Amino acid sequence: MSEYKLTPHGSVTRNSDGASIPADPTNIDYAEFLRWQAAGGIPDPVDPPTTAEMNAPILAQIAVLDAYIPRGLEDLIAGLGFDVANLPEIQQQRLAQKAALRLQLVK
């Protein structure tokens, strides 16, 4: 274990006390980290992302597709003056997009 650990957001964590040090050269702790690194110190690498972190953007895209107007509201949509002729085709496209996204989920 090194004295410092890199984070995925560009800051550094000091392992001795868990302090989060922003990547700001005017920050005294970060300046000390840079001196330590220049003297040959090698920080611990960034932890790999968790499965949940990797899947979050994909699940967000699926949620957007799930929020798409369901077929049962076609009459309401038509009543508002929107064209519903392409709605079933669009829904099929959404289902295909969701299926493709689900294949990208990390297990």
LUMZA-998182 format. One record per residue: x, y, z of N, C-alpha, C, O, CB in turn; residue in one letter; residue number from 0. Coordinates in steps of 0.2 Angstrom, whole numbers, plus 5000, padded with zeros to 4 digits. Glycine has a CB too. Layout:
BEGIN
+------+------+------+------+------+------+------+------+------+------+------+------+------+------+------+----+-----+
!   nx !   ny !   nz !  cax !  cay !  caz !   cx !   cy !   cz !   ox !   oy !   oz !  cbx !  cby !  cbz ! aa !   i !
+------+------+------+------+------+------+------+------+------+------+------+------+------+------+------+----+-----+
!    X !    Y !    Z !    X !    Y !    Z !    X !    Y !    Z !    X !    Y !    Z !    X !    Y !    Z !  A ! NUM !
...
+------+------+------+------+------+------+------+------+------+------+------+------+------+------+------+----+-----+
***
This chain:
BEGIN
+------+------+------+------+------+------+------+------+------+------+------+------+------+------+------+----+-----+
!   nx !   ny !   nz !  cax !  cay !  caz !   cx !   cy !   cz !   ox !   oy !   oz !  cbx !  cby !  cbz ! aa !   i !
+------+------+------+------+------+------+------+------+------+------+------+------+------+------+------+----+-----+
! 5004 ! 4994 ! 5000 ! 5000 ! 5000 ! 5000 ! 5004 ! 5006 ! 5000 ! 5009 ! 5007 ! 5004 ! 4995 ! 5000 ! 5006 !  M !   0 !
! 5003 ! 5011 ! 4996 ! 5006 ! 5017 ! 4995 ! 5004 ! 5022 ! 5000 ! 4999 ! 5021 ! 5004 ! 5006 ! 5020 ! 4988 !  S !   1 !
! 5007 ! 5028 ! 5000 ! 5005 ! 5033 ! 5004 ! 4998 ! 5037 ! 5002 ! 4995 ! 5040 ! 5005 ! 5010 ! 5038 ! 5005 !  E !   2 !
! 4997 ! 5036 ! 4995 ! 4992 ! 5040 ! 4992 ! 4988 ! 5035 ! 4987 ! 4991 ! 5030 ! 4985 ! 4994 ! 5046 ! 4988 !  Y !   3 !
! 4982 ! 5036 ! 4985 ! 4978 ! 5032 ! 4981 ! 4975 ! 5037 ! 4976 ! 4972 ! 5042 ! 4978 ! 4973 ! 5028 ! 4985 !  K !   4 !
! 4975 ! 5036 ! 4970 ! 4971 ! 5040 ! 4964 ! 4964 ! 5038 ! 4965 ! 4962 ! 5033 ! 4967 ! 4974 ! 5038 ! 4957 !  L !   5 !
! 4960 ! 5043 ! 4963 ! 4953 ! 5042 ! 4963 ! 4950 ! 5043 ! 4955 ! 4954 ! 5046 ! 4951 ! 4949 ! 5047 ! 4967 !  T !   6 !
! 4944 ! 5040 ! 4954 ! 4942 ! 5041 ! 4947 ! 4940 ! 5048 ! 4945 ! 4939 ! 5050 ! 4939 ! 4936 ! 5037 ! 4946 !  P !   7 !
! 4940 ! 5053 ! 4950 ! 4938 ! 5060 ! 4948 ! 4944 ! 5064 ! 4948 ! 4943 ! 5070 ! 4947 ! 4933 ! 5062 ! 4954 !  H !   8 !
! 4950 ! 5062 ! 4948 ! 4956 ! 5066 ! 4948 ! 4959 ! 5068 ! 4954 ! 4964 ! 5071 ! 4954 ! 4954 ! 5072 ! 4944 !  G !   9 !
! 4955 ! 5067 ! 4960 ! 4958 ! 5069 ! 4966 ! 4963 ! 5063 ! 4969 ! 4963 ! 5058 ! 4965 ! 4953 ! 5071 ! 4971 !  S !  10 !
! 4965 ! 5064 ! 4975 ! 4970 ! 5059 ! 4978 ! 4967 ! 5058 ! 4985 ! 4965 ! 5063 ! 4988 ! 4977 ! 5062 ! 4977 !  V !  11 !
! 4968 ! 5052 ! 4987 ! 4966 ! 5050 ! 4994 ! 4973 ! 5049 ! 4998 ! 4977 ! 5045 ! 4995 ! 4961 ! 5045 ! 4994 !  T !  12 !
! 4974 ! 5052 ! 5003 ! 4980 ! 5050 ! 5008 ! 4978 ! 5044 ! 5012 ! 4973 ! 5045 ! 5016 ! 4982 ! 5057 ! 5012 !  R !  13 !
! 4981 ! 5039 ! 5011 ! 4979 ! 5033 ! 5014 ! 4980 ! 5033 ! 5022 ! 4976 ! 5029 ! 5025 ! 4984 ! 5027 ! 5012 !  N !  14 !
! 4984 ! 5037 ! 5025 ! 4985 ! 5037 ! 5032 ! 4979 ! 5039 ! 5036 ! 4978 ! 5037 ! 5041 ! 4991 ! 5041 ! 5034 !  S !  15 !
! 4976 ! 5044 ! 5033 ! 4970 ! 5047 ! 5036 ! 4963 ! 5047 ! 5032 ! 4958 ! 5049 ! 5034 ! 4971 ! 5054 ! 5039 !  D !  16 !
! 4964 ! 5045 ! 5026 ! 4958 ! 5045 ! 5021 ! 4956 ! 5052 ! 5019 ! 4951 ! 5052 ! 5016 ! 4952 ! 5042 ! 5025 !  G !  17 !
! 4960 ! 5057 ! 5019 ! 4959 ! 5063 ! 5017 ! 4958 ! 5063 ! 5010 ! 4963 ! 5061 ! 5006 ! 4964 ! 5068 ! 5020 !  A !  18 !
! 4953 ! 5067 ! 5007 ! 4952 ! 5068 ! 5000 ! 4956 ! 5074 ! 4998 ! 4954 ! 5080 ! 5001 ! 4945 ! 5068 ! 4998 !  S !  19 !
! 4960 ! 5074 ! 4993 ! 4964 ! 5080 ! 4991 ! 4963 ! 5081 ! 4984 ! 4964 ! 5078 ! 4980 ! 4972 ! 5078 ! 4992 !  I !  20 !
! 4960 ! 5087 ! 4983 ! 4958 ! 5089 ! 4976 ! 4965 ! 5091 ! 4972 ! 4970 ! 5093 ! 4975 ! 4954 ! 5096 ! 4976 !  P !  21 !
! 4964 ! 5090 ! 4966 ! 4970 ! 5091 ! 4961 ! 4971 ! 5098 ! 4960 ! 4969 ! 5101 ! 4954 ! 4969 ! 5087 ! 4955 !  A !  22 !
! 4973 ! 5102 ! 4965 ! 4974 ! 5109 ! 4965 ! 4981 ! 5111 ! 4967 ! 4982 ! 5110 ! 4973 ! 4968 ! 5113 ! 4969 !  D !  23 !
! 4985 ! 5113 ! 4963 ! 4992 ! 5114 ! 4964 ! 4993 ! 5119 ! 4970 ! 4998 ! 5120 ! 4973 ! 4996 ! 5117 ! 4958 !  P !  24 !
! 4988 ! 5123 ! 4971 ! 4988 ! 5128 ! 4977 ! 4986 ! 5125 ! 4984 ! 4987 ! 5128 ! 4989 ! 4984 ! 5134 ! 4976 !  T !  25 !
! 4983 ! 5119 ! 4983 ! 4982 ! 5115 ! 4989 ! 4988 ! 5112 ! 4992 ! 4992 ! 5109 ! 4989 ! 4977 ! 5110 ! 4988 !  N !  26 !
! 4989 ! 5114 ! 4999 ! 4996 ! 5112 ! 5002 ! 4996 ! 5104 ! 5002 ! 5002 ! 5102 ! 5001 ! 4996 ! 5114 ! 5009 !  I !  27 !
! 4991 ! 5101 ! 5003 ! 4991 ! 5093 ! 5003 ! 4993 ! 5091 ! 4996 ! 4997 ! 5086 ! 4995 ! 4985 ! 5090 ! 5006 !  D !  28 !
! 4990 ! 5094 ! 4991 ! 4991 ! 5091 ! 4984 ! 4998 ! 5093 ! 4982 ! 5002 ! 5089 ! 4979 ! 4986 ! 5095 ! 4979 !  Y !  29 !
! 5001 ! 5099 ! 4984 ! 5008 ! 5101 ! 4983 ! 5013 ! 5096 ! 4986 ! 5018 ! 5094 ! 4983 ! 5009 ! 5108 ! 4985 !  A !  30 !
! 5011 ! 5093 ! 4992 ! 5015 ! 5088 ! 4995 ! 5015 ! 5082 ! 4991 ! 5020 ! 5078 ! 4991 ! 5013 ! 5087 ! 5003 !  E !  31 !
! 5009 ! 5080 ! 4989 ! 5008 ! 5074 ! 4985 ! 5012 ! 5074 ! 4979 ! 5016 ! 5070 ! 4977 ! 5000 ! 5073 ! 4983 !  F !  32 !
! 5012 ! 5080 ! 4975 ! 5016 ! 5081 ! 4969 ! 5024 ! 5080 ! 4971 ! 5028 ! 5077 ! 4967 ! 5015 ! 5088 ! 4966 !  L !  33 !
! 5026 ! 5083 ! 4976 ! 5033 ! 5082 ! 4978 ! 5035 ! 5075 ! 4980 ! 5040 ! 5072 ! 4978 ! 5034 ! 5087 ! 4985 !  R !  34 !
! 5030 ! 5072 ! 4983 ! 5031 ! 5064 ! 4985 ! 5032 ! 5060 ! 4978 ! 5036 ! 5056 ! 4978 ! 5025 ! 5062 ! 4989 !  W !  35 !
! 5027 ! 5062 ! 4974 ! 5027 ! 5058 ! 4967 ! 5033 ! 5060 ! 4963 ! 5036 ! 5056 ! 4960 ! 5021 ! 5060 ! 4963 !  Q !  36 !
! 5036 ! 5066 ! 4963 ! 5042 ! 5068 ! 4960 ! 5048 ! 5065 ! 4963 ! 5053 ! 5064 ! 4959 ! 5043 ! 5076 ! 4960 !  A !  37 !
! 5048 ! 5063 ! 4969 ! 5053 ! 5060 ! 4972 ! 5053 ! 5052 ! 4971 ! 5057 ! 5048 ! 4974 ! 5053 ! 5061 ! 4980 !  A !  38 !
! 5048 ! 5050 ! 4967 ! 5048 ! 5043 ! 4965 ! 5042 ! 5039 ! 4968 ! 5041 ! 5033 ! 4967 ! 5054 ! 5040 ! 4967 !  G !  39 !
! 5038 ! 5042 ! 4972 ! 5032 ! 5039 ! 4975 ! 5027 ! 5037 ! 4969 ! 5026 ! 5041 ! 4965 ! 5029 ! 5044 ! 4980 !  G !  40 !
! 5024 ! 5031 ! 4970 ! 5019 ! 5029 ! 4965 ! 5013 ! 5027 ! 4969 ! 5013 ! 5023 ! 4974 ! 5022 ! 5022 ! 4962 !  I !  41 !
! 5008 ! 5031 ! 4967 ! 5001 ! 5030 ! 4971 ! 4998 ! 5024 ! 4969 ! 4999 ! 5021 ! 4964 ! 4997 ! 5036 ! 4970 !  P !  42 !
! 4994 ! 5022 ! 4974 ! 4989 ! 5016 ! 4972 ! 4985 ! 5018 ! 4966 ! 4983 ! 5023 ! 4966 ! 4985 ! 5013 ! 4978 !  D !  43 !
! 4983 ! 5013 ! 4962 ! 4979 ! 5015 ! 4956 ! 4972 ! 5016 ! 4958 ! 4970 ! 5014 ! 4964 ! 4979 ! 5009 ! 4951 !  P !  44 !
! 4968 ! 5018 ! 4953 ! 4961 ! 5019 ! 4954 ! 4958 ! 5012 ! 4955 ! 4959 ! 5008 ! 4951 ! 4958 ! 5023 ! 4948 !  V !  45 !
! 4953 ! 5012 ! 4960 ! 4949 ! 5006 ! 4960 ! 4945 ! 5005 ! 4954 ! 4942 ! 5010 ! 4951 ! 4944 ! 5006 ! 4966 !  D !  46 !
! 4944 ! 4999 ! 4951 ! 4940 ! 4998 ! 4945 ! 4933 ! 4999 ! 4947 ! 4931 ! 4998 ! 4953 ! 4940 ! 4991 ! 4942 !  P !  47 !
! 4929 ! 5002 ! 4942 ! 4922 ! 5003 ! 4944 ! 4918 ! 4997 ! 4946 ! 4919 ! 4991 ! 4944 ! 4918 ! 5007 ! 4938 !  P !  48 !
! 4913 ! 4998 ! 4950 ! 4909 ! 4992 ! 4952 ! 4904 ! 4991 ! 4946 ! 4903 ! 4995 ! 4942 ! 4905 ! 4994 ! 4959 !  T !  49 !
! 4901 ! 4985 ! 4947 ! 4896 ! 4983 ! 4942 ! 4890 ! 4988 ! 4942 ! 4888 ! 4990 ! 4936 ! 4893 ! 4976 ! 4943 !  T !  50 !
! 4888 ! 4990 ! 4947 ! 4882 ! 4995 ! 4948 ! 4885 ! 5002 ! 4944 ! 4881 ! 5005 ! 4941 ! 4881 ! 4997 ! 4955 !  A !  51 !
! 4891 ! 5004 ! 4945 ! 4893 ! 5010 ! 4942 ! 4894 ! 5009 ! 4935 ! 4892 ! 5014 ! 4931 ! 4900 ! 5012 ! 4945 !  E !  52 !
! 4896 ! 5003 ! 4932 ! 4896 ! 5002 ! 4925 ! 4889 ! 5002 ! 4922 ! 4888 ! 5004 ! 4916 ! 4900 ! 4996 ! 4924 !  M !  53 !
! 4884 ! 4999 ! 4926 ! 4878 ! 4998 ! 4923 ! 4873 ! 5004 ! 4923 ! 4868 ! 5005 ! 4920 ! 4874 ! 4992 ! 4926 !  N !  54 !
! 4875 ! 5009 ! 4928 ! 4871 ! 5015 ! 4929 ! 4869 ! 5019 ! 4923 ! 4863 ! 5020 ! 4922 ! 4874 ! 5020 ! 4934 !  A !  55 !
! 4873 ! 5021 ! 4918 ! 4871 ! 5024 ! 4912 ! 4867 ! 5020 ! 4908 ! 4862 ! 5023 ! 4904 ! 4878 ! 5027 ! 4908 !  P !  56 !
! 4868 ! 5014 ! 4907 ! 4864 ! 5009 ! 4903 ! 4857 ! 5009 ! 4906 ! 4852 ! 5010 ! 4902 ! 4867 ! 5002 ! 4902 !  I !  57 !
! 4856 ! 5008 ! 4913 ! 4850 ! 5008 ! 4916 ! 4846 ! 5015 ! 4915 ! 4840 ! 5015 ! 4915 ! 4850 ! 5006 ! 4923 !  L !  58 !
! 4850 ! 5020 ! 4915 ! 4847 ! 5027 ! 4914 ! 4843 ! 5027 ! 4907 ! 4838 ! 5030 ! 4907 ! 4852 ! 5032 ! 4915 !  A !  59 !
! 4847 ! 5025 ! 4902 ! 4844 ! 5025 ! 4896 ! 4838 ! 5020 ! 4895 ! 4833 ! 5022 ! 4892 ! 4850 ! 5022 ! 4890 !  Q !  60 !
! 4838 ! 5015 ! 4898 ! 4832 ! 5010 ! 4898 ! 4826 ! 5014 ! 4902 ! 4821 ! 5013 ! 4899 ! 4834 ! 5003 ! 4902 !  I !  61 !
! 4828 ! 5017 ! 4907 ! 4822 ! 5021 ! 4911 ! 4819 ! 5026 ! 4906 ! 4813 ! 5027 ! 4907 ! 4825 ! 5024 ! 4917 !  A !  62 !
! 4823 ! 5029 ! 4902 ! 4820 ! 5034 ! 4898 ! 4816 ! 5031 ! 4893 ! 4810 ! 5033 ! 4891 ! 4826 ! 5038 ! 4894 !  V !  63 !
! 4818 ! 5025 ! 4890 ! 4814 ! 5022 ! 4885 ! 4808 ! 5019 ! 4889 ! 4802 ! 5019 ! 4885 ! 4818 ! 5016 ! 4882 !  L !  64 !
! 4808 ! 5017 ! 4895 ! 4802 ! 5015 ! 4899 ! 4797 ! 5020 ! 4900 ! 4791 ! 5019 ! 4900 ! 4804 ! 5012 ! 4905 !  D !  65 !
! 4799 ! 5026 ! 4900 ! 4795 ! 5032 ! 4901 ! 4791 ! 5034 ! 4895 ! 4787 ! 5038 ! 4895 ! 4799 ! 5038 ! 4904 !  A !  66 !
! 4793 ! 5031 ! 4889 ! 4789 ! 5032 ! 4883 ! 4782 ! 5031 ! 4884 ! 4780 ! 5026 ! 4887 ! 4792 ! 5028 ! 4877 !  Y !  67 !
! 4778 ! 5035 ! 4880 ! 4770 ! 5034 ! 4881 ! 4768 ! 5027 ! 4879 ! 4769 ! 5025 ! 4873 ! 4767 ! 5040 ! 4877 !  I !  68 !
! 4764 ! 5024 ! 4883 ! 4762 ! 5017 ! 4882 ! 4756 ! 5017 ! 4876 ! 4753 ! 5023 ! 4875 ! 4759 ! 5014 ! 4888 !  P !  69 !
! 4755 ! 5012 ! 4873 ! 4750 ! 5011 ! 4868 ! 4743 ! 5013 ! 4870 ! 4739 ! 5016 ! 4866 ! 4750 ! 5005 ! 4865 !  R !  70 !
! 4741 ! 5012 ! 4876 ! 4735 ! 5013 ! 4879 ! 4733 ! 5021 ! 4878 ! 4727 ! 5022 ! 4879 ! 4734 ! 5011 ! 4886 !  G !  71 !
! 4738 ! 5025 ! 4877 ! 4736 ! 5032 ! 4877 ! 4736 ! 5035 ! 4870 ! 4736 ! 5041 ! 4869 ! 4742 ! 5036 ! 4881 !  L !  72 !
! 4735 ! 5031 ! 4865 ! 4735 ! 5033 ! 4858 ! 4729 ! 5038 ! 4857 ! 4730 ! 5043 ! 4854 ! 4734 ! 5027 ! 4853 !  E !  73 !
! 4723 ! 5036 ! 4860 ! 4717 ! 5041 ! 4859 ! 4719 ! 5048 ! 4862 ! 4717 ! 5053 ! 4859 ! 4711 ! 5038 ! 4862 !  D !  74 !
! 4722 ! 5048 ! 4868 ! 4723 ! 5054 ! 4871 ! 4728 ! 5058 ! 4867 ! 4727 ! 5064 ! 4866 ! 4726 ! 5053 ! 4878 !  L !  75 !
! 4733 ! 5055 ! 4864 ! 4738 ! 5058 ! 4860 ! 4735 ! 5061 ! 4854 ! 4736 ! 5066 ! 4852 ! 4744 ! 5053 ! 4858 !  I !  76 !
! 4731 ! 5057 ! 4851 ! 4727 ! 5059 ! 4845 ! 4723 ! 5065 ! 4846 ! 4722 ! 5069 ! 4842 ! 4723 ! 5053 ! 4841 !  A !  77 !
! 4719 ! 5065 ! 4852 ! 4715 ! 5070 ! 4854 ! 4719 ! 5077 ! 4855 ! 4716 ! 5082 ! 4854 ! 4712 ! 5068 ! 4860 !  G !  78 !
! 4725 ! 5076 ! 4856 ! 4729 ! 5082 ! 4857 ! 4732 ! 5085 ! 4851 ! 4736 ! 5090 ! 4850 ! 4735 ! 5081 ! 4862 !  L !  79 !
! 4730 ! 5081 ! 4845 ! 4732 ! 5083 ! 4839 ! 4739 ! 5080 ! 4836 ! 4742 ! 5082 ! 4831 ! 4733 ! 5090 ! 4839 !  G !  80 !
! 4741 ! 5075 ! 4839 ! 4748 ! 5072 ! 4837 ! 4746 ! 5066 ! 4833 ! 4741 ! 5063 ! 4834 ! 4752 ! 5070 ! 4843 !  F !  81 !
! 4750 ! 5064 ! 4828 ! 4749 ! 5059 ! 4823 ! 4751 ! 5052 ! 4827 ! 4757 ! 5052 ! 4830 ! 4754 ! 5060 ! 4817 !  D !  82 !
! 4747 ! 5048 ! 4827 ! 4748 ! 5041 ! 4831 ! 4750 ! 5036 ! 4826 ! 4750 ! 5030 ! 4828 ! 4743 ! 5039 ! 4835 !  V !  83 !
! 4750 ! 5037 ! 4819 ! 4750 ! 5032 ! 4814 ! 4757 ! 5028 ! 4815 ! 4757 ! 5022 ! 4814 ! 4750 ! 5035 ! 4807 !  A !  84 !
! 4762 ! 5031 ! 4817 ! 4769 ! 5028 ! 4818 ! 4770 ! 5025 ! 4825 ! 4776 ! 5023 ! 4826 ! 4774 ! 5033 ! 4816 !  N !  85 !
! 4765 ! 5026 ! 4830 ! 4767 ! 5025 ! 4837 ! 4768 ! 5017 ! 4838 ! 4773 ! 5016 ! 4841 ! 4760 ! 5026 ! 4841 !  L !  86 !
! 4765 ! 5012 ! 4835 ! 4767 ! 5005 ! 4836 ! 4774 ! 5004 ! 4833 ! 4778 ! 5000 ! 4836 ! 4762 ! 5001 ! 4832 !  P !  87 !
! 4776 ! 5007 ! 4827 ! 4782 ! 5006 ! 4825 ! 4788 ! 5009 ! 4829 ! 4793 ! 5006 ! 4831 ! 4783 ! 5009 ! 4818 !  E !  88 !
! 4786 ! 5015 ! 4832 ! 4791 ! 5018 ! 4837 ! 4791 ! 5014 ! 4843 ! 4797 ! 5013 ! 4846 ! 4788 ! 5025 ! 4838 !  I !  89 !
! 4786 ! 5011 ! 4845 ! 4786 ! 5007 ! 4851 ! 4790 ! 5001 ! 4850 ! 4794 ! 4998 ! 4854 ! 4779 ! 5005 ! 4854 !  Q !  90 !
! 4790 ! 4998 ! 4844 ! 4794 ! 4992 ! 4843 ! 4802 ! 4994 ! 4842 ! 4806 ! 4990 ! 4845 ! 4792 ! 4989 ! 4836 !  Q !  91 !
! 4803 ! 5000 ! 4840 ! 4810 ! 5002 ! 4840 ! 4812 ! 5003 ! 4847 ! 4818 ! 5001 ! 4848 ! 4810 ! 5009 ! 4836 !  Q !  92 !
! 4808 ! 5006 ! 4851 ! 4810 ! 5007 ! 4858 ! 4811 ! 5000 ! 4862 ! 4816 ! 4999 ! 4865 ! 4804 ! 5010 ! 4862 !  R !  93 !
! 4807 ! 4995 ! 4860 ! 4808 ! 4988 ! 4863 ! 4815 ! 4985 ! 4861 ! 4819 ! 4982 ! 4864 ! 4803 ! 4983 ! 4861 !  L !  94 !
! 4816 ! 4986 ! 4854 ! 4823 ! 4984 ! 4851 ! 4829 ! 4987 ! 4855 ! 4834 ! 4984 ! 4856 ! 4823 ! 4985 ! 4844 !  A !  95 !
! 4828 ! 4994 ! 4856 ! 4833 ! 4998 ! 4859 ! 4834 ! 4995 ! 4866 ! 4840 ! 4995 ! 4868 ! 4832 ! 5005 ! 4859 !  Q !  96 !
! 4829 ! 4994 ! 4870 ! 4830 ! 4992 ! 4876 ! 4833 ! 4985 ! 4877 ! 4837 ! 4984 ! 4881 ! 4823 ! 4991 ! 4880 !  K !  97 !
! 4831 ! 4981 ! 4872 ! 4834 ! 4974 ! 4872 ! 4842 ! 4974 ! 4870 ! 4846 ! 4971 ! 4873 ! 4831 ! 4969 ! 4866 !  A !  98 !
! 4844 ! 4979 ! 4866 ! 4851 ! 4980 ! 4864 ! 4854 ! 4983 ! 4870 ! 4860 ! 4981 ! 4872 ! 4852 ! 4985 ! 4858 !  A !  99 !
! 4851 ! 4987 ! 4874 ! 4855 ! 4990 ! 4880 ! 4855 ! 4985 ! 4885 ! 4861 ! 4984 ! 4888 ! 4850 ! 4996 ! 4883 !  L ! 100 !
! 4850 ! 4980 ! 4886 ! 4851 ! 4975 ! 4891 ! 4857 ! 4970 ! 4890 ! 4860 ! 4968 ! 4894 ! 4844 ! 4971 ! 4892 !  R ! 101 !
! 4858 ! 4969 ! 4883 ! 4864 ! 4965 ! 4882 ! 4871 ! 4968 ! 4884 ! 4876 ! 4965 ! 4885 ! 4864 ! 4964 ! 4874 !  L ! 102 !
! 4871 ! 4975 ! 4885 ! 4877 ! 4978 ! 4887 ! 4878 ! 4978 ! 4894 ! 4883 ! 4980 ! 4897 ! 4877 ! 4986 ! 4884 !  Q ! 103 !
! 4873 ! 4976 ! 4898 ! 4874 ! 4976 ! 4905 ! 4879 ! 4972 ! 4907 ! 4880 ! 4966 ! 4905 ! 4867 ! 4975 ! 4909 !  L ! 104 !
! 4883 ! 4974 ! 4912 ! 4888 ! 4970 ! 4915 ! 4885 ! 4965 ! 4920 ! 4882 ! 4968 ! 4925 ! 4894 ! 4974 ! 4918 !  V ! 105 !
! 4887 ! 4959 ! 4920 ! 4884 ! 4954 ! 4925 ! 4889 ! 4953 ! 4930 ! 4888 ! 4949 ! 4935 ! 4882 ! 4948 ! 4922 !  K ! 106 !
+------+------+------+------+------+------+------+------+------+------+------+------+------+------+------+----+-----+
***
